[in-house]
């Protein structure tokens, strides 16, 4: 079980923690909407992923969603007060998103804006001449308008927006070819052409965890994640293979010492993968230096299959095995942030329950958390406040790391 002393420290230092977050939030701009994925191994928990274009608001707990419109208003009061006067918000998306459930996410986002008395308009740069009315898997309707560029402003026939939310990576790719717009964008324009912030994000996250841990007098290892990124590492060559083996040996040695310190009975492992930007491509689990040969073999096969493709940047990262949450659900917690305020979340499960009905299958895959009054699967069940407090702090540190990583991007 995750160190009780960590949970006690989080509870004891809530006032200092609030001041710490406030100090950092004044230094950077944080995107309007992000999601932070957390792996909880029982003995430690840390952030495993951050997404600038999350698409699962429709899986959030209804109790949490009641508060999101207030968080939206708070975000604009803090960052873009002029938007509170105009209130026109353009949500830029793809009209042919490969995931049909994405449009349920858009429907919820529009509803939350309307509840906050904003005027949202979903629009696309895809070549459509008239508005589309798309039916979502849940039976709702999303109306998508054509968007067009007029001088330095992006508009639709419905509104002239004062703020633009980039809803997905496909829309970001199309918008990146335009010159900078006069309207504020979220995520900002400089990240649209290259929205992979993995290396800078992990480095910044660990630095923030170190500082945070000093404040609450706890071991940063309990919330951080150890990794190495080796650019231009050619494991087809003897020198490259030996270098990768040395890194893996060092990281596994450090982890074994920590596992011994905290009397963790399992053995540590690493994930080794290409850092080319495709999530999960070429990922190999390493438990010993001998396992490196799996990566070596994969690279040979990949080169053979694609001929010209090289996997040169290698990310070697600590793997956190997840424990069952609420005694039965194995998976990762995905927490949504409005600015850097927790909006809600769900458990992305590792279950294999499938049915002929795709919507039913996704109910097994995405199980909502309720974070408003702690953490629990359903509002009527007793909250696990310790877990809620941990997830709040970890996700907010992750949100800061996103802001700092974007700030480091050079145009």
Secondary structure as UniProt FT lines:
FT   HELIX           4..12
FT   HELIX           14..25
FT   TURN            26..27
FT   STRAND          33..40
FT   STRAND          45..51
FT   HELIX           57..59
FT   HELIX           62..79
FT   TURN            81..82
FT   HELIX           83..86
FT   STRAND          88..93
FT   TURN            95..96
FT   TURN            100..101
FT   HELIX           102..115
FT   TURN            116..117
FT   STRAND          119..124
FT   STRAND          132..135
FT   TURN            137..138
FT   STRAND          141..150
FT   TURN            151..152
FT   STRAND          153..156
FT   STRAND          163..166
FT   HELIX           169..175
FT   TURN            176..177
FT   STRAND          184..186
FT   HELIX           189..191
FT   HELIX           198..216
FT   HELIX           220..222
FT   STRAND          227..230
FT   TURN            231..232
FT   TURN            235..236
FT   HELIX           238..261
FT   TURN            262..263
FT   STRAND          269..274
FT   TURN            279..282
FT   STRAND          284..286
FT   HELIX           289..291
FT   HELIX           292..306
FT   STRAND          314..319
FT   STRAND          324..325
FT   TURN            326..328
FT   STRAND          329..338
FT   TURN            339..340
FT   STRAND          341..349
FT   HELIX           358..365
FT   STRAND          366..370
FT   TURN            372..373
FT   TURN            379..380
FT   HELIX           385..408
//
